[in-house]
Amino acid sequence: MKKILVALVSLLLLCGAALAQAEQAILPATVIPETKETMTAMFDQLELNKTYKVNGQNNPLYTQRFGADPGFLVWNDRLYVYTTNDLVEYDAAGNVKENTYGGINKINCISSADLVNWTDHGAIPVAGASGVAKWATNSWAPCAAHKVINGQDKFFLYFCNGGNGVSVLTADDPAGPWRDPLGHGLITRSVPNCANVLWLFDPAVFVDNDGTGYLYFGGGVPEGKTANPGTIRCVQLGEDMISIVGEPQVIDAPYVFEDSGINRIGDTYYYSYCSNWQTEGNTMGITSGAIEYMTSESPMGPFTYRGELFVNQGRFFGLYGNNHHSIVEFRGQHYLLYHNRPVEKAMGITGNYRSPQIDKLTVLEDGSIAPVKGTMAGPEQLESLDPYQRISARTMYRQAGIEVTGYADTALLKAESGDWLHLKGVDFADGAKQLTLRASSEAGGAVRVTTGALNGEVLCELAVPAGDMAEITVEIASVTGVQDVYFIFAGDVAADWWQVTAE
């Protein structure tokens, strides 16, 4: 099981000492191993927790929480991904039930420079009594934008408060902390031409080359209008990105259901969306629950239907559900962000609890988009991880049992006995002399660092004393080249960052 009581840690320490030494040594629960032999014996006996991500597969992006409806932001050569924080719901008997989305009031934020190792910036408390926007009830389907205003970098996070409006938060960093600049929704049913939008949600935001922002939103299928629902709107944003200019206009998207997306590729504007579930008999090649796209010479249209770029993810992975996407250009390559249900499957539950994934997308010379294939392999690692710089302890390729508390500048990794994380492609080009970990523990803990595998070569083992956050430095075994690195935890450990010193 994930959480190991301090008493059990004490027992493991006692067993380790008995194996490593002839004499018996009883260690108090709040004391960590004092000898290398005792610590090594303790780790060798440690029961490791189970991961929900397969080694060699780069999808899903993370497994420490669920995450749906991926939006994005590219900033300082990092891809930030924002997702709806799906919460598992239970019936009165304690059984997992279908996701109603009603309790979701946080938005997840992760980022990566290599599309394989992802830094978890925590779950942003958006709505509810403990949220940034206390007046809001829910936080679904995020999207984000950056703009320089009065010489300052400003970041904007748009979300929907259920199905009845679009709201916005602001920050000075893409991870937050976030502020509520309005104290109310940006798009509500009182906005002209919005009262008749069935689902006033699923925003997409775009800042054009001239600095003008645009917002796209809406969805739903009115009775008898499956072919032309007419429920999508677009509107120009004010210079401040938290107001609108003029009246929202209709985007006539055939067979639309939800999930707006907007991109500029060259001089062409691409509007993309999810089709509805009643597409039988159409002559356009539109399938149900798929991602379609349209193009225009203007960000507000009119748009012309071009084709289908991603069938429902159930066609690839066997678990069907709503389809929600973003198209992002990162380091010269286009990618499709979408959600799937692999973590739900690995947990042995069902209820439409979703996790984010990414695969390559190709724009052809004629401007059309080639159909995207959903994979568990995902994209290749774009660059190696540099251990000589401070690496957030919340950076992971895979993990088991790890939690992240707080968000933005208060986020910390939290681990207990048997938890571990895996980093992919760490480049020890300059060798290694020491490893420093900034960490703390309530009752005393320990960390083992290995390469190649969980039971691979041990680079170092370090003790984390009970007390406040501190920098702990230990000698590290000789290591060179590009390696996969594992951090294994015993006892309770909170970690901030780690860094290697070259030889």
VOGU-3710 file (C-alpha; in Angstrom, 3 decimals, decimal comma):
1> mkkilvalvs> 0,000/0,000/0,000  1,083/3,558/-0,670  1,290/5,057/2,819  3,615/3,265/5,240  3,275/4,138/8,896  6,303/5,428/10,749  6,151/2,277/12,889  6,650/0,162/9,776  9,615/2,283/8,733  11,072/1,666/12,206
11> llllcgaala> 10,577/-2,072/11,743  12,339/-1,959/8,369  15,229/-0,136/9,941  15,456/-2,787/12,661  15,409/-5,607/10,103  18,053/-3,870/8,017  20,309/-3,502/11,024  19,859/-7,155/11,944  20,899/-8,289/8,496  23,806/-5,903/8,218
21> qaeqailpat> 25,281/-6,366/11,693  25,798/-9,311/14,024  24,408/-7,473/17,018  20,832/-6,252/17,328  20,268/-2,498/17,123  16,866/-1,013/17,925  16,444/2,368/16,222  13,829/4,872/17,374  11,124/5,692/14,807  12,426/9,227/14,374
31> vipetketmt> 16,033/8,178/13,716  17,287/7,422/10,229  20,018/4,848/9,513  23,420/5,947/10,767  25,541/3,458/8,821  25,827/2,720/5,134  25,197/-0,958/5,768  21,976/-0,302/7,661  20,667/2,072/4,991  21,541/-0,305/2,169
41> amfdqlelnk> 19,803/-3,192/3,925  16,729/-1,050/4,489  16,437/-0,110/0,805  17,104/-3,654/-0,351  14,053/-4,805/1,663  11,810/-1,879/0,704  8,544/-2,809/-1,019  8,219/-0,486/-3,983  4,928/1,021/-5,049  3,323/0,399/-8,429
51> tykvngqnnp> 3,479/2,861/-11,304  0,654/3,470/-13,779  3,030/4,294/-16,653  4,917/1,750/-18,762  8,660/2,188/-19,144  9,501/3,051/-22,759  6,188/4,807/-23,328  6,121/8,608/-23,164  2,336/8,764/-22,826  0,511/9,677/-20,663
61> lytqrfgadp> 2,380/12,828/-19,641  1,919/12,274/-15,900  0,128/9,927/-13,509  0,164/11,576/-10,076  -3,257/13,088/-10,842  -5,783/12,773/-13,633  -5,854/15,550/-16,236  -8,209/16,246/-19,131  -8,862/18,873/-21,816  -5,213/19,923/-22,313
71> gflvwndrly> -4,511/23,572/-23,071  -1,019/24,937/-23,570  1,459/27,803/-23,519  4,973/27,950/-24,966  7,322/30,117/-22,931  11,138/30,255/-22,663  11,589/27,039/-24,648  9,239/25,119/-22,373  5,832/23,698/-23,162  3,322/24,333/-20,372
81> vyttndlvey> 0,245/22,107/-20,340  -2,869/22,954/-18,307  -5,511/20,309/-17,648  -8,860/19,813/-15,959  -8,174/18,070/-12,630  -10,556/15,098/-12,857  -11,536/13,825/-9,392  -12,569/10,218/-8,829  -16,170/10,052/-7,586  -17,700/7,287/-5,439
91> daagnvkent> -21,224/6,112/-4,745  -22,643/5,472/-1,280  -21,235/1,952/-1,293  -17,728/3,195/-2,016  -17,675/2,127/-5,675  -16,176/4,320/-8,375  -18,902/5,965/-10,417  -19,051/7,867/-13,704  -17,305/11,212/-13,749  -19,874/14,016/-13,353
101> ygginkinci> -17,226/16,796/-13,344  -19,235/18,512/-10,616  -16,484/18,550/-7,977  -13,666/19,794/-10,193  -12,318/23,116/-8,916  -8,588/22,894/-9,709  -6,449/23,061/-12,840  -3,191/21,117/-13,198  -0,052/22,720/-14,628  2,990/20,827/-15,889
111> ssadlvnwtd> 5,866/21,858/-18,152  8,687/20,267/-20,129  11,614/21,203/-22,342  12,042/17,687/-23,744  8,421/16,366/-23,910  9,393/13,349/-21,786  10,405/14,621/-18,345  7,618/16,821/-16,991  7,794/19,241/-14,056  4,614/19,242/-11,989
121> hgaipvagas> 3,776/22,795/-10,884  0,874/21,545/-8,784  -2,904/21,800/-8,920  -4,019/25,429/-9,112  -6,860/26,121/-6,641  -9,175/27,955/-9,023  -12,763/27,793/-7,769  -14,581/27,441/-4,453  -13,946/28,731/-0,963  -10,220/27,946/-1,121
131> gvakwatnsw> -9,808/29,026/-4,728  -8,451/32,103/-6,447  -11,916/32,802/-7,893  -14,015/32,068/-4,821  -17,228/33,026/-6,581  -16,780/30,229/-9,161  -17,987/26,654/-8,691  -15,946/24,712/-11,252  -12,806/24,978/-13,359  -12,966/23,043/-16,607
141> apcaahkvin> -11,126/23,038/-19,946  -8,270/25,519/-19,403  -6,338/27,437/-22,036  -3,564/30,002/-21,594  -1,920/32,962/-23,297  1,045/35,311/-22,886  1,227/38,973/-23,800  3,600/41,854/-23,070  1,599/44,695/-21,539  3,313/47,966/-20,556
151> gqdkfflyfc> 6,659/46,258/-21,004  5,804/43,402/-18,619  5,203/39,739/-19,373  1,662/38,837/-18,397  0,013/35,434/-18,418  -3,675/34,622/-18,713  -5,472/31,419/-17,777  -9,018/30,999/-19,129  -11,406/28,363/-17,798  -15,104/27,603/-17,754
161> nggngvsvlt> -17,199/27,742/-14,612  -19,217/24,695/-15,564  -21,237/25,112/-18,750  -22,355/28,683/-18,179  -19,436/30,976/-18,794  -15,749/31,598/-19,415  -13,526/33,243/-16,817  -9,911/34,442/-16,654  -7,059/34,562/-14,137  -3,795/36,501/-14,456
171> addpagpwrd> -0,211/35,919/-13,312  3,371/37,081/-13,779  4,630/33,536/-14,387  3,072/30,721/-16,417  2,935/28,507/-13,306  1,382/31,212/-11,147  0,538/32,215/-8,518  -2,708/33,344/-10,143  -5,017/36,281/-9,406  -8,688/36,941/-10,152
181> plghglitrs> -8,735/40,330/-11,915  -12,498/40,624/-12,452  -14,248/38,948/-9,551  -16,778/37,553/-12,029  -16,951/35,783/-15,391  -15,594/37,283/-18,599  -18,148/35,587/-20,879  -21,608/35,140/-19,369  -25,097/34,678/-20,756  -25,631/38,425/-20,474
191> vpncanvlwl> -23,004/39,002/-23,186  -24,697/39,712/-26,544  -25,172/36,680/-28,803  -24,272/34,255/-25,982  -27,577/33,602/-24,221  -28,532/31,070/-26,884  -25,253/29,105/-26,681  -26,236/25,738/-25,252  -22,893/25,121/-23,527  -21,043/28,336/-22,772
201> fdpavfvdnd> -17,671/26,720/-22,161  -14,466/25,169/-23,642  -12,430/28,321/-24,371  -9,489/28,620/-26,750  -7,312/31,745/-26,776  -4,941/33,126/-29,368  -2,679/36,200/-29,562  -1,954/37,190/-33,160  1,320/38,564/-34,487  0,102/42,141/-33,995
211> gtgylyfggg> -0,645/41,500/-30,302  -4,414/41,276/-30,701  -6,059/38,543/-28,645  -9,057/36,428/-29,638  -11,251/34,075/-27,633  -13,267/31,127/-28,968  -15,851/29,195/-26,965  -19,183/27,359/-26,962  -20,695/24,003/-27,789  -23,742/21,814/-27,575
221> vpegktanpg> -26,237/20,511/-30,117  -29,733/22,050/-30,097  -32,503/19,637/-30,973  -32,790/19,097/-34,718  -29,506/20,894/-35,503  -26,929/18,123/-35,503  -25,442/19,168/-38,866  -25,206/22,891/-38,054  -25,526/23,478/-34,302  -24,441/27,134/-34,518
231> tircvqlged> -23,212/27,144/-30,924  -19,590/28,330/-31,391  -18,589/31,966/-30,844  -15,432/34,022/-31,337  -14,661/37,497/-30,051  -11,761/39,923/-30,030  -10,187/40,526/-26,640  -9,270/43,948/-25,322  -5,669/45,091/-24,979  -5,778/43,935/-21,355
241> misivgepqv> -6,864/40,391/-22,375  -9,542/40,467/-19,658  -12,212/42,360/-21,612  -13,907/41,881/-24,979  -14,281/44,144/-28,004  -17,609/44,102/-29,817  -20,119/41,293/-30,031  -19,131/37,613/-30,248  -19,605/36,200/-33,752  -20,843/32,774/-34,857
251> idapyvfeds> -18,442/30,206/-36,298  -20,463/27,853/-38,465  -18,698/24,589/-37,639  -20,451/21,530/-39,151  -21,454/18,800/-36,709  -19,731/20,603/-33,843  -20,057/19,299/-30,307  -17,483/21,174/-28,139  -13,730/21,813/-27,696  -12,525/24,877/-29,604
261> ginrigdtyy> -8,922/25,189/-30,800  -7,224/28,022/-32,678  -3,818/28,329/-34,373  -2,065/30,479/-36,921  0,170/28,516/-39,275  1,867/30,794/-41,760  -0,804/33,254/-42,867  -3,661/30,815/-42,361  -5,876/30,561/-39,281  -6,926/27,074/-38,219
271> ysycsnwqte> -10,040/26,577/-36,128  -10,446/23,021/-34,791  -13,140/21,336/-32,729  -14,708/18,052/-31,631  -17,576/16,653/-33,702  -20,808/15,476/-32,131  -22,107/11,923/-31,833  -24,789/12,107/-34,533  -22,763/12,273/-37,737  -24,281/9,313/-39,570
281> gntmgitsga> -24,944/9,858/-43,259  -22,947/13,064/-43,732  -21,021/13,452/-47,001  -18,046/15,301/-45,501  -16,270/12,310/-43,995  -16,908/13,504/-40,435  -16,932/10,733/-37,847  -18,345/10,939/-34,334  -16,339/12,368/-31,439  -13,435/13,307/-33,727
291> ieymtsespm> -11,290/16,423/-34,150  -12,185/18,428/-37,263  -10,549/21,577/-38,646  -11,404/24,618/-40,729  -9,281/27,418/-42,199  -9,619/31,133/-42,843  -7,623/34,193/-43,863  -8,981/36,028/-40,810  -8,926/35,024/-37,107  -12,684/35,641/-36,889
301> gpftyrgelf> -13,541/33,879/-40,123  -15,434/33,007/-42,152  -13,909/29,531/-41,873  -14,042/26,792/-44,513  -14,230/23,148/-43,479  -11,069/21,247/-44,470  -11,187/17,813/-42,900  -10,738/15,499/-39,962  -7,365/15,281/-38,224  -7,929/12,895/-35,283
311> vnqgrffgly> -10,562/10,219/-34,901  -11,946/9,454/-31,462  -9,144/8,219/-29,209  -11,133/5,038/-28,560  -10,210/3,932/-32,091  -6,576/3,712/-30,961  -6,859/2,762/-27,313  -10,225/1,011/-26,935  -11,742/3,396/-24,383  -14,097/5,892/-26,019
321> gnnhhsivef> -15,209/9,196/-24,546  -15,326/12,889/-25,253  -12,419/14,150/-27,358  -10,627/17,359/-26,352  -7,456/18,679/-27,954  -4,949/21,446/-28,600  -2,561/21,895/-31,523  0,804/23,328/-30,492  3,987/24,222/-32,358  7,048/23,529/-30,223
331> rgqhyllyhn> 10,640/23,783/-31,429  9,655/23,693/-35,084  7,335/20,698/-34,867  3,562/20,576/-34,508  1,988/18,290/-31,918  -1,504/17,260/-30,900  -2,357/17,344/-27,215  -5,389/15,244/-26,287  -6,667/13,057/-23,470  -7,036/9,303/-23,057
341> rpvekamgit> -7,821/6,899/-20,194  -4,680/4,779/-19,584  -4,299/5,613/-15,887  -7,928/4,743/-15,233  -7,321/1,426/-16,994  -4,111/0,734/-15,045  -5,940/1,442/-11,773  -8,653/-1,052/-12,693  -11,455/1,498/-12,521  -13,807/2,961/-15,116
351> gnyrspqidk> -15,721/6,222/-15,249  -14,198/8,470/-17,932  -11,261/9,663/-15,817  -8,792/11,109/-18,267  -5,055/11,740/-18,651  -3,135/13,966/-21,120  -1,132/12,634/-24,062  0,853/14,093/-26,955  1,718/12,919/-30,481  3,242/14,491/-33,572
361> ltvledgsia> 1,028/16,375/-36,049  2,071/17,096/-39,639  0,940/20,099/-41,698  1,326/19,244/-45,387  2,608/21,580/-48,091  -0,919/22,332/-49,310  -1,920/23,469/-45,809  -3,917/20,377/-44,984  -3,289/18,403/-41,794  -2,386/14,733/-42,054
371> pvkgtmagpe> -4,445/12,424/-39,825  -2,771/12,025/-36,428  -2,219/8,575/-34,981  -2,658/8,237/-31,232  0,143/6,241/-29,600  1,358/5,302/-26,161  4,952/5,741/-27,348  4,471/9,477/-27,885  7,244/11,724/-29,227  10,960/11,125/-28,778
381> qlesldpyqr> 12,917/12,990/-26,100  14,004/16,321/-27,604  17,044/16,911/-25,418  18,857/15,331/-22,503  18,277/16,487/-18,942  21,158/18,551/-17,512  21,899/17,408/-13,929  24,407/20,218/-13,353  21,578/22,707/-13,125  19,012/22,673/-10,340
391> isartmyrqa> 16,315/20,183/-11,273  12,951/20,508/-9,591  12,253/17,425/-7,485  8,822/17,514/-9,127  10,347/16,662/-12,521  9,451/13,111/-13,544  9,182/10,781/-16,496  7,406/8,134/-14,418  6,512/7,844/-10,760  4,856/5,614/-8,203
401> gievtgyadt> 3,066/6,987/-5,160  4,507/10,493/-5,475  2,314/13,460/-4,594  2,796/17,167/-5,280  1,470/19,604/-2,714  0,978/23,337/-3,160  1,355/25,021/-6,521  3,674/27,453/-8,298  6,342/28,683/-5,842  4,900/26,656/-2,945
411> allkaesgdw> 4,873/23,304/-4,775  6,824/20,432/-3,209  7,266/16,750/-3,912  5,912/14,552/-1,123  6,995/10,914/-0,851  6,653/8,077/1,630  8,187/4,613/1,932  8,197/2,735/-1,355  7,509/5,782/-3,515  9,880/6,432/-6,416
421> lhlkgvdfad> 10,378/8,526/-9,537  12,146/7,923/-12,828  13,973/10,542/-14,927  14,742/9,766/-18,555  17,922/10,662/-20,448  20,031/12,450/-17,830  23,375/13,485/-19,374  26,388/13,087/-17,067  28,776/14,391/-19,731  31,104/15,971/-17,136
431> gakqltlras> 31,012/13,081/-14,697  29,787/13,443/-11,138  31,341/14,167/-7,761  28,482/15,082/-5,432  24,689/15,217/-5,378  22,799/17,850/-3,404  19,142/17,363/-2,493  17,094/20,066/-0,825  14,646/18,132/1,318  12,993/17,757/4,701
441> seaggavrvt> 11,262/15,074/6,735  8,838/15,044/9,638  10,107/11,833/11,235  13,296/11,054/9,340  13,656/9,542/5,894  16,163/8,417/3,310  16,706/8,508/-0,458  18,512/6,089/-2,771  19,556/7,213/-6,270  20,203/4,565/-8,948
451> tgalngevlc> 20,854/4,437/-12,687  19,449/2,144/-15,358  16,719/0,567/-13,230  15,148/0,675/-9,800  17,561/-2,067/-8,791  20,375/-0,655/-10,917  23,742/0,756/-9,913  23,497/2,783/-6,706  24,884/6,277/-7,197  24,300/7,372/-3,623
461> elavpagdma> 22,131/6,992/-0,541  21,415/9,928/1,699  19,677/10,468/5,008  17,064/13,194/5,477  16,952/14,163/9,177  13,712/15,094/10,884  13,352/18,859/10,713  13,092/21,778/8,333  14,051/21,961/4,679  17,840/21,763/4,222
471> eitveiasvt> 20,446/21,079/1,544  21,966/17,608/1,923  25,161/16,843/-0,033  26,703/13,381/-0,469  29,449/11,855/-2,573  28,188/10,135/-5,712  29,541/7,082/-7,526  31,351/7,604/-10,803  28,906/7,987/-13,679  29,196/9,242/-17,264
481> gvqdvyfifa> 27,073/9,424/-20,394  23,295/9,576/-20,750  21,523/7,572/-18,071  18,043/6,974/-16,724  17,992/7,972/-13,054  15,716/6,762/-10,243  15,021/8,341/-6,846  13,669/5,865/-4,268  12,224/7,061/-0,964  12,016/5,507/2,520
491> gdvaadwwqv> 10,174/7,225/5,343  8,516/10,579/4,733  10,399/13,023/2,508  9,462/16,421/1,105  11,817/17,518/-1,685  12,378/20,807/-3,463  15,258/20,314/-5,914  18,431/18,355/-6,646  21,686/19,047/-8,468  24,898/17,206/-9,364
501> tae> 28,401/18,661/-9,085  30,766/17,714/-11,893  34,082/15,974/-11,280
//
